[in-house]
Structures are given as structure tokens and as C-alpha cells.
């Protein structure tokens, strides 16, 4: 019969395999293309109004999708 090990014992044995930190960097787009921003919510919460206000606020940064 196989002996059961405690979680501490298992962690001690596999300590080198446990990743506690992974370095990440901010993705910087190399082009000036607009990236999608999805606004969703139930009817009546103002997604359309928010989209219109964002477009009015900064036309270079925000635009509506063409269907």
C-alpha cells in the first residue's frame, strides 16, 4: 500500500518546480491601429451612451465598428 504524504512534504519535494513569480512586460503596439474595446451589459445601462461619449471625447483614440 502506498504511503500518503502531507501537502508540506509534497511541496518540499517539488519546491524547484513551483513557480511563484513570472516576469511580464506591457505589450506595446508597434502600429497606430485602434484595438477593440468591448462594452456589454443589460439593456438600459448605458453602453451606447458610453460608446458615444468616448468617441466624442477623443476621436483619434475611439471609433465605432463598421458593421
Buried (B, 14 or more C-beta within 10 A) or exposed (E): EEEEEEEEEEEEEEEEEEEEEEEEEEEEEEEEEEEEEEEEEEEEEEBEEEBEEBEEEEEEEBEEEEE
